[in-house]
Amino acid sequence: MTDIDVYARRRASLLAQMQCGIAIVPTAPERVRNRDSEYLYRFDSYFYYLCGFREAEAVLVLVAGAEPQSILFCREKNPERETWDGFRYGPEAAREAFGVDAAHPIGQLDEKLPTLLANQPALYYAPGTDPDWDARVMRWLNQVRAQSRTGISAPHSIYDVRAALDEMRLIKDEHELALMRRAAAISAKAHERAMRATRPGRMEYEIEAELLYEFRRHGAQFPAYWPIVAGGANACVLHYSDNNARLEDGALLLIDAGCELDGYASDITRTYPINGKFGGAQKDVYELVLAAQAAAIGATRPGANWDAPHEAAVRVLAQGMIDFGLCQGSLDRVLEAGDYKRFYMHRTGHWLGLDVHDAGEYKQDGKWRPLLAGMTLTVEPGCYIRPADDVPKAYWNIGVRIEDDVLVTKDGCEVITVETPKSIAAIEALVGNG
């Protein structure tokens, strides 16, 4: 099956769910970074999911009904701008390359949309995403309403198109899984490279550079998010991003980093000793988090609810915190009181796909949704111990997180980032040996 077929099948699925009406799905706008310099462009995930088109200034319109139609609006060919900014498909070539039924210049959008909206019973788009788009859509609707005396009607119902697309995106097809496995393999190589490059005295940003080099060297277009490279106490800051401290002998290094390949994210965290050898308390906490992750992965299977991996991880972590003297009382008491949250304050995972925190609801009708084959998620327990009078000093400033990307299968689950070293023996053999 070609890429064109993959996107056509997704559009057909959405059109079938709509039954009638019109959907408007714009891509992301270009954003100014400073003065006349723009951020490196990245398309909107919903738009890309439906057509695979990567250029800015584009809108996909889907018309459902007896004769369904997909229409792409995009930039025209412009040799002068292409000299400055690079290749553009233009409408004619885009129609053929991406398998849509029709394509028009983006400059004709305001002219054609009122006509396309006329006499449609329903409108599907993403209200509230962008106030400029909300205003633009309302202008089109008001233009149609102004023709009511001629017998033309505007859509009487407006639906959030993301509701249907989120459910579609939750189950990954083979095209998506192939990309996610490639992204996972690239990110695994990057983490291994970072381990080999780590030694006392180096700077966090030097290790960050190793990660970014390996991502790009293997064809990934972006980091899926900016890497967290957190040595020592910085590992206890969940979203640390400065990456500018010196790596100290005897401390741990936590790296949370993954690449984005053709739109699809990988998300891996590893924690290891900067000098290549786990200390006693470090080893205890690392083994606890590793056991918690194993329990969570074991609970990741079809039919289990979304919260089952988290519950499994929390039970292991809470018992370990009691054993270390970080929490007091019985396991049931610590769980009920939530005392463990002082040292483990986040969830054990999130959906993963076109977005690193991917689309999809976690509950249905107020209950955790069941896991299904084809869903992809992270499993990432952690333990973060800041200095305090009631915390044994041996554990101060130890922050550990271990994260892998997991695919739910019909029989259980597959860890697609399994190539990333995480056993104590494998890590100690690699760190500093680059």
Secondary structure, DSSP 4 states (H G I P E B T S, - for coil): --HHHHHHHHHHHHHHHH-SEEEEEE-PPP-EEETTEEPPP---HHHHHHH----SS-EEEEEESSS-EEEEEEPPP-HHHHHHH----HHHHHHHHHT-SEEEEGGGHHHHHHHHHTT-SEEEE-TTS-HHHHHHHHHHHHHHHTTGGGT----SEEEEHHHHHHHHHHS--HHHHHHHHHHHHHHHHHHHHHHHH--TT-BHHHHHHHHHHHHHHTT--EESSPPEEEEGGGGGSTT-----SBPPTT-EEEEEE-EEETTEE--EEEEEETTS---HHHHHHHHHHHHHHHHHHHT-STTSBTTHHHHHHHHHHHHHHHHTTSS-S-HHHHHHHTGGGGT--S-S--B-SSSSS-S--SEETTEEPBP-TT-EEEE--EEEE---TTS-GGGTTEEEE-BEEEEE-SSSEEETTTTS--SHHHHHHHTT--
